[in-house]
Amino acid sequence: MLLQRLTRTRALVGSLSILLVLTGCAAGGSTKAPESRRDRAPDIAEARQGDGLVPPQVQTLYEQAVAAMGSGDYVDAELRFKEFQLQYPEYPGAYVNLAIIHANNGNNEAAKSVLDAALALNPNHPAALNQLGMLLRKNGKFLEAEAAYLKAVTVSPDYALAHYNLGVLNELYLRRLDVALQNFEAYQALVGEDKQVAKWIADLRRRVAATQRTANVAE
């Protein structure tokens, strides 16, 4: 029962939707941890066309799509993201947000298709890799999910959400408690004090220490 409760809590947090906000800021994709597991800050993705920023009128359309998505109006958001794609098809963030919409609607096949399109545009897009990992984990492909998350944190070491999702994957699905501890500690170092994750870290430290003591006795 305890494992079931942990699985529900931690997997839900790791599966929360990410809104990729179009800005002129430097890319990095770091996220701040919320006090509540339902209040996760959006990722920030940089959008560039060659060496210039996306035209303001297109940026406005993207921001309108993000706002619709944030309010839960996925139908309007999907239409706006698709309109954005027609005007600016080279920006992977729109594809990633469409993948989130499809996944929330239970259409995993469509989600995978648009994620493939995003990664075809940019194989190192951290948010696309993270979202792919979430989709793979949901489908029981844990090692493939791990590979996607690891690539995300390799290309963007400060991408906190991928570290978090690695922690969830390693603790609850791959049963690598020591690795999960490292993942959550990396997440915590990036975002600051997350009280819920701090509790998980303390629990993992206790369990890892207990496992090590048992191993020492067995030797």
C-alpha positions, 0 to 999 in steps of 0.5 A: 500500500505504501508503494502504491501511495508513493507511486501515485503521488510521485508519478503524478507530479512528474507527469504534470503538463509543461507550458513552453513559454516563448520568450527572448530569454536565454534557453535553459528550461529550469523550473522552480519547484512549487509548494503544491504538486499542482502548481509547477512553474512553466518551462521557458524555451527560446525561439529563434529564426536564424539569428533573429527572434521570432517576429512579435506578431508570431510571438503573440500568437504563441503566447495566446496558445500558451494562455489557452492551454494554461486555462485548460482550454485545450481545443483552443490551444491546439488550434492556436499552436497549429496556426503558429506552426503554419507561420513558423514551422521550425520552432519545436516548442509548439510541437512539444505543447501539442504533445502535452495536449495529445497526452492529456487527451489520452492520444499517445500515438499523436503525442509521440508523432509530434514529439518525433517532429520536434526532435527532428527539428532539434534532437537536443531539445530538452523539453521534447526529450523530457516529454518523450521520457514521460510518454515512454515511462507511461507506456512501460518502456522504462529504460528508453524513458531513462535514455530520454531523460539522461539526454535531456540533462546531458544537453541541459544540466540545469533542466530541473524537471528531467532530474526530477523525473529521473528520480521518480523513474529510478525509485519507483520503476527501476528500484535504484534507490541510490541513483534516485537519491542523486537525482532528487538531490540534483533537482533540489540543488537546482530549484531550492527548497522543495519541502515535499522532495526534501521529505523524499530525500530524507526517506531515500537516505534512510532506505539507502543506509539500511540497504547498505547496513544489510549488505555489510551484515551479509558480507 
